[in-house]
Structures are given as C-alpha cells and as structure tokens.
C-alpha cells in the first residue's frame, strides 16, 4: 500500500539528489557538500566564515541557515561560532524542484564570486 510517507520520501529524495548534484558540480573546489542518508537538510562547508556569504544570498532572495545557528547547541556559544562558522544548512523540504534549482544557481554564483 502506497502511503503519504512513501510519496514524501520520493519527493524529498528527488529534491535532495538534484540539490546535492548541482552543488557538488558547481561550487568552488574547496567547498564540500554533505549527503545525508535521509531527512531534508543538507550541509555545505567552506574554508572560511560564511556569515557574509549568507547575507549576500539573502540579498539575492535565497535563505540559508548559518552553521553557527544550526548546531545541536541550544545557544550560539563560542563553541558553535568557532566550529560551524564555515558551514551553512539548506532545506529541501519546503520548496518545489524548480525553486530549488534556481536557488542552487544563485548559491553557486555567489559562492564562486567570493
């Protein structure tokens, strides 16, 4: 019996594959894109603080969560800021495939310009 959960797993899997492949193929060489075994969050790591990068993305209409704000810590502490400032977290859950593709293009354009 095909369920709503099965349907969502197919949709999220398709979205995750699209975003992961696009970012992996188009981000600067030193950037890394994690591939989760499930779920709908994807982590991207660079070699520098991505605070300004997040602000530039926001100006372009793309919202991501800076790594220091997306840690398992309940508060943004020095530990979170120092350990995750070079990361961002993306969600594939709330957006249609076409919107994600457009956001990926902008994400990579901004990443390659900094």
JODAVEN-V184121 format. One line per field, one symbol per residue. psi: psi as a letter, one per 40 degrees, with the letter a starting at -180 (. if undefined). A space follows every 50 residues. Layout:
BEGIN
psi=???
END
This chain:
BEGIN
psi=hhidddddddddddddddddddddeeiideiihihieaafihhhiaeihe dddddddddeehhihideefieidihiddddddeeeiihihedeiidddd dddddddddddee.
END
